[in-house]
Amino acid sequence: DNGLPFDRTFSVLSQIADDNLAPKTPQTPQYLANFPYAYHLDAIRLANRLSGFGRERGIAHKLCNIRDVRVTPEGMIGSVLTDQGEELTADLYVDCTGFRSMLLGGALGVKTKSFARHLLCDRAVTMRVPYDVYRPERIRTYTLATAREAGWQWDINLQTRRGIGYVYSSQFLSEDAAETALRQMEGLHSEALEARHIRFTSGKHEVSWKGNCVAIGLSDGFLEPLESSGLYMIEFAALALSTMVADYAHAPGATIRSYNKMIGDLYDEVLGFLNLHYVLSKRRDTPFWQAATADEVIVDDLRDRIEFWRHRSPNPFDFLGADRLFGQDSYEFIVHGLKHTAGPARSAPPLPDHREIVARCQREFPKHEAYLDLLRRAAAAKA
């Protein structure tokens, strides 16, 4: 025991984040880094970029609304009808209609499996905070997630604005009270900002692929954004589908069963990991936290491991099976961070000289905003 918390003993990332350093130097090649990192994405600009990327490669992008879906007597999607009077047909339909799930859930009638017993949050109120309204002293390099009385709050810094949101349970907080709480936490400058209310249910369709229809993203399922897994799950599903679609022509039944098991296992894994954030909490000061930490909320697959982890750290044998989104180290950060275990961490030896590594990073790595400025200037030079 060196007196440091778990994250400071086994990683320098917390210190790098606190120092607001970029995870790479200007000389580091694109998409490589000295440390693992992710992106804070502007969803609108990303969608426009992906749309343009597809059109450049010959994909037709039609802007229209689906008015109806026709199903064949064999239980397959026959065509979709648009509000512009077009009837569109395809060999394979990818349902990306969001929470409506018009094809898989609506037309084909695939039922949804609810995760609400394990994840109590079912509402969110969000706001965009432009920097010309309020600019913090620094633009953070990381997402800040903070536990609140009836859920949790996110705070994501982009280049021109912040995105904030309060994810909560409607069993314990009303929409008006949640919005009031978010504005109070943000400050007086939020009074003129528009708030957006979102209702959702954590769950997933019983199968992702039925007949000639595959649902990806919100049309298949949704898990609250506590670990920002939504984009990963969309990317994973799209990659799996593009890889397996060739098998569908030769072995359709086996392909569909394999795909459904793979995606189902992924959702179950993420469900368990999110559930762990709540059930290991020591917080009991509000009705929400009393309910969120109750024994009946625990995902069944986690029960034995939670018992093991009271006395030891997670080890590789706890995670045998298919490829996983969250590795052993991710579970260690939760288990040790929430002080659930009395056992030592074993995934990696402590850093040999923590202070020396941090000092080197402080010398060589630019500040986050300085690095962003370099990127902007480089992009402007290419324009």
C-alpha positions in Angstrom: 0.0 0.0 0.0 1.7 3.2 -1.2 -1.1 5.5 0.1 -2.3 6.3 -3.4 -5.8 5.4 -4.7 -6.1 2.5 -7.1 -6.2 4.7 -10.3 -3.0 6.5 -9.3 -1.2 3.3 -8.4 -1.8 1.4 -11.6 -2.2 4.1 -14.2 -1.0 7.7 -14.9 -4.2 8.5 -16.8 -6.0 10.1 -13.9 -3.1 12.5 -13.3 -2.8 13.2 -17.0 -6.5 14.1 -17.1 -6.3 16.3 -14.0 -3.4 18.1 -15.5 -5.5 18.6 -18.7 -2.9 17.2 -20.9 -3.5 15.8 -24.4 -3.0 12.1 -24.6 -0.5 12.5 -27.5 2.1 14.9 -28.8 1.9 16.8 -32.1 4.4 14.3 -33.6 2.3 11.2 -32.8 0.8 9.7 -36.0 -2.9 9.9 -36.5 -5.0 7.4 -34.5 -2.0 6.3 -32.5 -1.2 7.5 -29.0 1.0 7.0 -26.0 -2.2 6.3 -24.0 -5.7 5.0 -24.9 -8.2 7.7 -25.7 -11.6 8.2 -27.1 -13.4 11.1 -28.8 -16.0 13.7 -27.7 -18.1 13.8 -30.8 -20.4 16.4 -32.2 -23.2 14.1 -33.3 -24.7 16.4 -35.9 -21.3 17.0 -37.7 -20.4 13.3 -37.4 -23.7 12.3 -39.1 -23.2 14.8 -41.9 -19.6 13.6 -42.4 -20.7 10.0 -42.6 -23.5 10.8 -45.0 -21.1 12.6 -47.3 -18.6 9.8 -47.0 -21.3 7.3 -48.1 -22.5 9.4 -51.0 -18.9 9.8 -52.3 -18.9 6.0 -52.6 -22.1 5.7 -54.5 -24.6 5.2 -51.7 -27.9 6.8 -52.4 -29.1 9.0 -49.5 -32.8 9.6 -49.6 -34.3 12.1 -47.1 -37.8 10.9 -46.5 -40.1 9.4 -43.8 -41.3 5.8 -43.9 -45.1 5.8 -44.0 -45.7 2.0 -44.0 -44.0 -1.3 -44.1 -45.4 -4.2 -46.1 -44.8 -7.8 -44.8 -45.0 -10.9 -47.0 -47.1 -13.9 -46.1 -43.8 -15.6 -45.2 -43.1 -13.0 -42.5 -40.4 -11.1 -44.4 -40.2 -7.4 -45.2 -41.6 -7.0 -48.7 -41.2 -3.2 -49.1 -41.3 0.1 -47.4 -43.5 3.0 -48.5 -42.3 6.6 -48.1 -44.2 9.8 -47.5 -43.1 10.8 -51.0 -45.1 7.9 -52.6 -42.1 5.7 -53.3 -42.1 2.0 -52.7 -38.6 0.8 -51.9 -37.5 -2.9 -52.0 -34.3 -4.6 -51.0 -32.9 -8.1 -50.3 -31.9 -7.1 -46.8 -33.4 -4.3 -44.6 -31.4 -2.6 -41.8 -33.8 -1.1 -39.3 -32.4 2.3 -38.1 -35.7 3.9 -37.2 -34.6 4.6 -33.6 -36.8 3.9 -30.7 -39.8 3.3 -33.0 -38.2 0.2 -34.5 -40.7 0.3 -37.3 -39.4 -2.8 -39.1 -38.2 -5.3 -36.5 -40.4 -4.3 -33.6 -43.4 -2.8 -35.5 -43.8 -4.8 -38.8 -42.3 -8.1 -37.7 -43.5 -7.9 -34.1 -40.3 -8.9 -32.4 -40.9 -8.4 -28.7 -38.6 -6.4 -26.4 -36.8 -7.7 -23.3 -36.8 -5.1 -20.6 -33.7 -4.3 -18.5 -35.7 -1.9 -16.3 -35.4 -4.2 -13.2 -31.6 -3.8 -13.3 -31.3 -0.2 -14.6 -33.8 2.1 -13.0 -33.1 5.3 -14.9 -35.6 5.9 -17.7 -35.5 9.7 -18.3 -32.9 12.4 -19.2 -33.0 16.1 -19.4 -30.2 17.7 -21.5 -28.9 21.1 -22.4 -26.3 22.6 -24.7 -24.2 25.4 -23.1 -22.4 27.5 -25.8 -19.1 29.0 -24.8 -20.4 32.5 -25.7 -23.0 31.9 -22.9 -20.6 30.4 -20.4 -17.0 29.2 -20.9 -15.3 27.2 -18.1 -11.8 28.0 -17.1 -10.6 25.0 -19.0 -12.0 22.6 -21.6 -11.8 19.2 -20.0 -10.2 16.2 -21.8 -12.7 13.8 -20.3 -16.4 13.2 -19.6 -17.3 14.1 -16.1 -20.0 11.8 -14.6 -21.4 12.7 -11.2 -23.8 10.7 -9.1 -27.0 12.7 -8.2 -29.9 12.1 -5.9 -32.0 10.3 -8.4 -29.4 9.2 -11.0 -26.3 10.8 -12.5 -25.2 13.8 -14.5 -22.9 14.0 -17.5 -20.7 17.0 -18.6 -19.0 16.7 -22.0 -16.8 19.5 -23.4 -16.6 20.1 -27.1 -14.7 22.8 -29.0 -17.5 25.4 -29.1 -19.9 24.2 -26.4 -20.6 21.8 -23.5 -23.3 19.2 -23.4 -24.8 18.5 -20.0 -27.5 16.1 -19.0 -29.2 14.6 -16.0 -30.1 10.9 -16.3 -32.7 9.9 -13.7 -35.5 7.6 -12.7 -39.1 8.8 -13.1 -40.0 6.7 -10.1 -38.2 9.2 -7.9 -38.0 12.5 -9.8 -40.4 14.4 -12.0 -39.4 16.1 -15.3 -39.9 19.5 -13.9 -37.8 18.7 -10.8 -35.1 17.1 -12.9 -34.8 20.2 -15.1 -34.8 22.5 -12.1 -32.0 20.4 -10.5 -29.9 20.5 -13.7 -30.3 24.3 -14.0 -29.4 24.8 -10.4 -26.3 22.6 -10.8 -25.3 24.5 -13.9 -25.9 28.1 -12.6 -27.8 31.2 -13.4 -26.5 31.4 -17.0 -28.6 28.3 -17.8 -31.9 30.1 -17.3 -32.1 31.2 -21.0 -31.0 27.8 -22.4 -33.4 25.4 -23.9 -33.8 22.0 -22.1 -34.7 18.8 -24.0 -36.5 16.0 -22.2 -35.9 12.4 -23.4 -37.8 9.3 -22.3 -36.3 5.9 -22.8 -36.5 2.3 -21.6 -33.4 0.2 -21.2 -34.0 -3.1 -23.0 -33.4 -5.0 -26.2 -35.4 -6.9 -28.8 -35.4 -10.7 -28.2 -33.5 -11.1 -31.5 -31.7 -8.5 -33.6 -32.1 -10.3 -37.0 -35.3 -11.8 -38.2 -35.9 -12.9 -41.7 -34.5 -10.3 -44.0 -34.4 -7.5 -41.4 -31.6 -6.5 -39.1 -32.0 -3.8 -36.4 -29.0 -1.8 -35.4 -28.7 0.9 -32.8 -31.7 2.3 -31.0 -34.1 0.2 -33.2 -32.6 -2.9 -31.6 -32.1 -1.8 -28.0 -30.9 0.8 -25.6 -28.8 1.0 -22.5 -28.4 4.2 -20.6 -25.3 6.1 -21.7 -23.3 5.7 -18.5 -20.3 4.2 -20.4 -21.0 5.7 -23.8 -21.3 2.2 -25.3 -24.0 3.1 -27.8 -21.7 4.1 -30.7 -19.4 1.1 -30.1 -22.4 -1.2 -30.3 -23.6 0.3 -33.5 -20.1 0.0 -35.0 -19.7 -3.6 -33.7 -23.1 -4.6 -35.2 -22.4 -3.0 -38.5 -19.0 -4.6 -38.8 -20.4 -8.0 -37.8 -23.2 -7.7 -40.3 -20.9 -6.7 -43.2 -18.6 -9.6 -42.3 -21.4 -12.2 -42.0 -23.7 -11.2 -44.8 -21.7 -13.3 -47.2 -22.5 -16.4 -45.1 -26.2 -15.5 -45.2 -26.4 -16.6 -48.9 -25.1 -20.1 -48.1 -26.3 -20.7 -44.5 -29.0 -18.2 -43.6 -30.3 -20.0 -40.5 -26.8 -20.5 -39.0 -25.8 -16.9 -39.8 -28.9 -15.4 -38.2 -28.5 -17.6 -35.0 -24.8 -16.7 -34.7 -25.4 -13.0 -35.2 -28.2 -12.9 -32.7 -26.2 -14.7 -30.1 -23.2 -12.4 -30.6 -25.2 -9.2 -30.3 -27.3 -10.6 -27.4 -24.1 -11.5 -25.5 -22.7 -8.0 -26.1 -25.9 -6.3 -24.7 -25.8 -8.7 -21.7 -22.2 -7.8 -21.0 -22.8 -4.0 -21.1 -25.9 -4.5 -19.0 -23.9 -6.2 -16.3 -21.1 -3.7 -16.4 -23.5 -0.7 -16.0 -25.4 -2.5 -13.3 -22.2 -2.9 -11.4 -21.8 0.9 -11.1 -25.0 1.0 -9.1 -25.1 -2.1 -7.0 -21.6 -1.7 -5.6 -22.3 1.8 -4.5 -22.2 2.5 -0.8 -24.7 5.3 -1.2 -28.0 5.0 0.6 -29.0 8.6 1.3 -32.0 8.8 -1.1 -34.8 6.5 -2.1 -33.3 6.1 -5.6 -30.0 4.9 -4.2 -31.7 2.6 -1.7 -33.6 1.0 -4.7 -30.6 1.0 -7.1 -28.5 -1.0 -4.6 -31.1 -3.5 -3.5 -30.3 -7.2 -3.9 -33.1 -7.8 -6.4 -31.5 -5.3 -8.8 -28.3 -7.3 -9.3 -27.9 -9.0 -12.6 -28.0 -12.7 -12.0 -24.8 -13.3 -14.0 -22.9 -11.0 -11.6 -23.9 -12.5 -8.3 -21.2 -15.1 -7.9 -18.5 -12.7 -9.2 -19.6 -10.0 -6.8 -19.2 -12.5 -3.9 -15.7 -13.5 -5.2 -14.7 -9.8 -5.5 -15.5 -9.1 -1.8 -12.3 -11.0 -1.0 -10.1 -10.7 -4.1 -9.6 -8.6 -7.2 -11.2 -9.6 -10.6 -9.0 -12.1 -12.4 -8.9 -13.5 -16.0 -11.0 -16.5 -15.2 -13.9 -14.3 -14.3 -14.2 -13.3 -18.0 -13.7 -16.4 -20.0 -15.8 -16.7 -23.2 -16.4 -14.4 -26.1 -14.5 -11.2 -26.9 -15.5 -8.5 -24.4 -16.0 -4.8 -24.7 -14.8 -4.2 -21.1 -11.6 -6.0 -20.0 -10.5 -7.1 -16.6 -8.9 -3.7 -15.8 -12.2 -1.9 -16.4 -13.9 -4.1 -13.7 -10.9 -3.6 -11.4 -11.4 0.2 -11.6 -15.1 -0.2 -10.6 -14.5 -2.8 -7.9 -11.6 -1.0 -6.3 -12.9 2.5 -7.0 -16.2 1.7 -5.1 -14.2 0.0 -2.4 -16.0 -3.3 -2.8 -13.0 -5.6 -2.3 -10.4 -6.1 0.4 -8.1 -8.0 -2.0 -5.1 -6.6 -3.8 -5.3 -5.7 -7.5 -3.5 -8.2 -9.7 -4.0 -7.1 -13.4 -0.7 -5.2 -13.5 2.2 -4.4 -11.2 2.2 -0.9 -9.6 4.0 1.7 -11.7 7.7 1.5 -10.9 8.1 5.3 -10.5 4.8 7.0 -10.8 6.2 10.5 -10.2 8.9 10.2 -12.9 6.4 9.1 -15.6 4.0 11.9 -14.7 6.8 14.5 -14.7 7.9 13.3 -18.2 4.3 13.6 -19.5 4.1 17.1 -18.1 7.3 18.0 -19.9 6.4 16.4 -23.3 2.6 16.5 -23.7 0.9 19.8 -24.7 -2.2 21.1 -22.9 -5.4 19.9 -24.3 -6.6 23.2 -25.6 -3.2 23.9 -27.2 -3.4 20.5 -29.0 -6.9 21.3 -30.2 -5.6 24.7 -31.5 -2.9 22.8 -33.5 -5.5 20.6 -35.0 -7.6 23.5 -36.1 -4.7 25.4 -37.6 -3.6 22.2 -39.5 -7.2 21.7 -40.8 -7.4 25.4 -41.9 -4.0 25.1 -43.7 -5.4 22.2 -45.8 -8.6 23.9 -46.7 
